[in-house]
Amino acid sequence: MDEMTRRWVMVGITTVVLLAIALIITLTEGINVWSMLMLVAIVALALVAIAMVVKSQREIKSGFPKQDERSIALSMRAGNKAFYVSMYLFLFMGLGLMSLDDQEMLISNAELLLLAVAIMGSIHIVLSAYYNRKGRVGQE
């Protein structure tokens, strides 16, 4: 199996698993705002993954290298920044949830976890796009 086929299989399997989890949560807890937000986030991430695979397939056909030193450095920088931004975001979200300790939560733990992963992925995508457009790897 070549690399492009492996990528398509990985995107397909990931999309099916995420949609299955979202549908199970939606069917067990009913349709509410959080389940709809989760479905929208999963569909958006699946569309972004498909777009990235199509873009990389076009670049490989046109002769661009898959990974060069610059793209590896940009990806590492974006991942590092996304980790720290996500960590502080979840710290403030946790403090907010602690302040609401005596109130009933309308979102389940599974939905909260999937929402957190969607936020982390979105932050990484945004930072990767920013650093790719910025064009340099050095300090800001």
C-alpha angles and dihedrals in degrees: 000000000000124000097259092053090049091052093050091048091049092049091047096048092045092049093048093048093048092047091048091052091047092049093048091051092045093049094047097045101028130239113307137146095276095050091050091049089050092051091048091050092049093048090047092051091048091051091049090050091051091048091050092051092049091048093049090047090054091048093050091050091050092052103257115144116251097230126007128176093267096051091047091050092047092049092049092048092048091048092050094049092044090053093053095042090049092047094053091042091054091045090057091043089052091050089050092050090048090054089054092049097125094050125084115256117232094199126071125228093251092053091047091051093049090047090051092051090048090051092049092049092047092050090051092049092049093047092046090052090047094051092044091054093042088058103206134087102204129097118306 
